[in-house]
Each structure stands twice: as structure tokens, then as C-alpha cells.
Amino acid sequence: MKSTLKSVLFCIAFTILFIAASFLKNLIPAEYERWAHGIIGTLVAFIVTFIFLKIDKRTWSQVNLVPDNKTILKFLSGIIIGIVLMAPLALLSIHYSGASIEFNSASGLVSFLLSTAALIPLAFMEELGFRAYPLETIKEKSGIRISLLITAVLFALYHFANGWSITSSFMGPFVWGLIFGLGAVAGRGIALSTGIHYAANLTTAAFGMAGSTSSLFILKENETMQVSGNHLQLFISAGLFVLAAILIELYIKRNNADKRYA
């Protein structure tokens, strides 16, 4: 209970300080707003982590925040995993919405990657804020299942505090929080989960509406929708949740983890 309370307080502190510090991005030109958002969030997450580690008398390595020679490889592996997970979901959503896709002649792969590079610090700050100290602190005392569930709930509530609806927060960030969390556990740090997180957002950013100069593809909506957007999102979220639950159980079984918490 004490470890859970610490993690909850950590996430509350991170969320409040991040929201409070977000006014600083107004001092930055609009075209760099996402970079400012990610960098400010990362600095806040590092500061809060430093404070809580000092209180606990723990080290950065104890929450898997010391990079090693496999960090870059884990990040790149995470990107592949994220695309493999997100691309089919995006295509399924587009197909059943009745929209059509065409290549964006005003963009290219290099320009797309450069224009979306700010998604990396945006993903990193959230992984640092939820899948480092909070996840590792709960996991140490309560095991993988509980730590993933609690941090996923906290991740959803963080999005709710940032203006998302409670339904959207749990249909999206909560479910993805389980997957990102499993990535952090399996990767023994946030490099893998950051790659998955970045790739999920990158895949979404690849599809834009008419007039977009950065997306790789243009979506053209038809007059009639084949499936209600809300129903489709619910279907996709439910399927992703089931997949996350299966992957978590397979990981625990394969690695003989959580036995002492059973």
C-alpha cells in the first residue's frame, strides 16, 4: 500500500507541475510548441523522479533509468513493435469508417519523420512519468499485474486531467498504458516502451486530412459511415485490451514472474 501511495503521489506531482509549467511553451514560437511540450514535460518528470528517489534513498539504476549499450536497440525494437501493433488498428478503423486513402504528394518519408520528431520527447516524458519510478516502485512490492493495472489507471487519469473525456481516457490511454507498461517490464527500462509509444503516435500521425503537408497519407471521408465511430473505437479498444491481457499473462508465465504475489 505504501508503494502504491508513493506512486500515486508521484503521478499527481508530475501532472500538477507539468500543467503548471506548460505556460512556458507560450513563450516559444508555435511551430516548436510540441518540442517545448515534450522537453518541459521531460524536465518535470526528471525533477520529480530525482526528488522521490532522494526521499526513498534509492538510485536511478533501481528504477531502470541508467542507459546501457542495448538502449538504442531496445528503442528501435519498440518502434517496430509499435508499428506492428498500431498499423493494423489504424487501417481497420479507416476501412470500417468508409474512408479512402491516397498517398500525400505534398509530403515524403524524410519530411514526415522530421516534422513528427517531436513525438519522441512527448512519448519519453510520459514513459518517464508513468513507467519508470511509479511502475518499478509498485512492481517491487506488488508484482507485475498490479503495477501495470495501477499505472495504466493513473495514465488514463493523467489524460483526463489534461482535458480528455473520461471515456476516451480509458478506451485509449488506459489500454495502451498496459502495453507500454509491459514493454517497460520486458525491456527492463523505458527504452522499449518509449519506442512503442512513439511508433503508436507516429502511425496515427501518418494519416491526415486533405491539405496536410506533413502526413504520409491523406484520408478522404465518404458521405456515409459504414460503422459508428464510437462503436468502432469500443470494438478496437476491447480487442486491444484482450490482446494486452493475453500478452501480460504469457510474459508472466514464460518468465515465472509474480509467483510470490499469487
N, C-alpha and C positions, 0 to 999 in steps of 0.2 A: 504493500500500500504506500509506503514511504517513497519508493522509487517511482511509482505511478504519479504521486502528487508532485514530485520534483519535475517530472517530465511535463506534466500539465502546466505547472508554473513556468517552466522554460518556454513552452509554446505560447503561453499568454504574454510573457515578457517580450518574446520575439515579435509577436503580432502587434502589440501595442507600440513598441519602439519603432517598428518598421513603418506602421501607419503614420506615426508622429514625424518620422524623418522623411517621409515621402514628399513633403512640401519642397524639399531641396531640389527635386527634379524639375520644379517650375523655373529654377534658375538656369536650366540647361536648354539649349535650342531644341525645338520639338522633334527634329529628326534624330536626336540622340536620347529621346525620352526612355526608350526601352533599355538602352545601355545604362542610363542613370538609375533606372528602377532596379535592375539586376545588381549593379555594383553597390548601391546603397543597401539593398537587402542582404547582400553577402557580408558587407562590413558589420551590419547589425547582428547577423547570425554569428559571426566570429566573436564579436564583443560579448554577446550573451553566453556563448559557449565558454569563453575564457572565464567569465565570472562564475558560472556554475561549476566548472572544473576546479577553480580555486576553492570554492566553498566545500566541494567534495574531497579536495586534496587528491585529485586524480590527474592523469596525464592525457595529452592528446592521443597518444597511441592506444589508450584504454577505451577510447570511443572510435577507434579505427580512422583517425584523421591525420595519420602520417603517411605521405605518399611513398611508394616503393617503385621498383623497376617494372612492375606489372600494371601500374596505374593507368597509363595511356592505353595499353592493350585492353584493359577492362572497360574503359570508356568507349573505345571503338567497338568492342563486342556488344556493349549496351546499345549502341546506335543500331547495329544490325538487328538485335532482338526487338528494339522498339519499332523499327520499320516493319519487321515481320508481323508484329502484333497489330500495329495501327493501320497499315495499308489495307488489309482485307476489310477492316471495320469501316474505313472511310469509303472504300469502293462499294461495300454493301449498302451503306447509308445513301450514297449517291444513286445507286441503281434503283433502290426502292422508293426514293423520293421522286423519281421520274425525270431527274435532271440528266443532261448530257454533258460530256467532257470533250474538250479540244485543247491541243497544245497552245500555250500562250506565246505568240510570235514576238511579243514585246519583251520577253524575258529569256533567260538561259540558265543553265545549271550553275555557272560561276556567279552570275549576278544574284541568283536566288540564294545561294549559300552565303554570300557576303551580306545581303540585305537581311537575312534571318540569323546572322551570327550572334546577335544579342540574346537569342533564345538560350544560348549556353549559360551565361551568368544567371539568367532568370531561372533556369532549371537547377543550377548548382545551389543558388541561395535557398530554394525550397528543400532540396535534399539535405543541405547543411542544417536547416531549421527543424526538420522533422525526422530524418533518417540517420542522424549521427548521435548526438547526446541523448535525445528522447528515446529513440529506438533501442540503443545499446543499454541504456540505464534500466529500462523495463525488462528487456530480454534477459539481462543478467540475473534478475530476481524471479521473473515470472514465465520465462520461456518465449519461444518464437511466436506461437499462436496469439497469445495475449498481447505481446508487444506490437505485432502487426495490426491487430484489431484496434487497439487504443490509438496508435499513431495515425491510422487511417481515419478514425473518427476526428482526431484533432486536426488533421489535414483538411477534412471537409469543413469543419467549423471555422478554420482559418479563411477559407474561401467565402464562407457565409459572412464573416466579419468584413471581408473586402467587397461586399456588395452582391455576391451571388445569391440566388434564391436557395432556400434550404433543400428543395427537391433537386435542383441542379448540382448542389454541393455534394449530395450523397450519391446521385446517379453517375457523376463523373469523378471528381477528386477522391471520394472515399474508395471507390473500386480501384482506380489507378493507384491510390495510396497503398493498397495491398500488394500490387505488382511491384511498385517502386520499392516497397519495404522488403519484399522477398529478394529483389535484386541487391539491396544493401546487405542483407543477411548472407546470401550466396556469394557475393563478391567481397565480403568482409571489409566493407567500407562503402563510400558513396560514389566511387568512380563508375561502377557498373550501373547503378541506379540513375546516376546523372545522365549517362549515355542513353538509357531507355527513356527517361523523361524528356530529354532534348529531342530525341527522334520522334516521340509521340507528337510533340508540339510542331516539329518540323514537317511531319507528314500532313498535319492539319493545315499548316501554312502553305503547303504546295498547291492547294486548291483555292482559287479566288474567283470573285465575280468579274463581270465584264468591266474593262477599264483598268484592271490591276496591271501594274508594270513589274511586280516582283514575284508573283506566284508562277509556278511551272505550268499549271493548267487553269483553264477558265471553265467555270460551271455555267451552264445555260439552263435556267429553270423552265419547265413546261407549264402550261396554264393549269393543268390538273395534277394533283399529287396522288401517287399510287397508294401511299400509306401515310397515315397521320404521323407527323414529325414526332410528337410526344410518344406515341405508341412504339414507333421505330426505335427511339432512343431508349425507351424502357426495355425493349427486347434486347438491344445491343448491350446495355448495362447489365442486365440479368445474365446474359451469356458470358460476358467478361468476368462477372463475379464468380460464376460457376468455374470458369477456367482458372481464375486466381486461387480459389479454394482447392481445386484439384492439384495445382502446381505446388501449393504450400504443403499439402499432405504428402505428396510424393517426395518433396525435398526432405521433410522431417523423417519420413520412413527410410529413405535412401541413406541419410546421414545419421540415423539413430539418434536424432535430436529430440529434445523435450521429454525424454524418458523420466527425468527426475521431477517433472511438473505434472505427470499424469495422475 
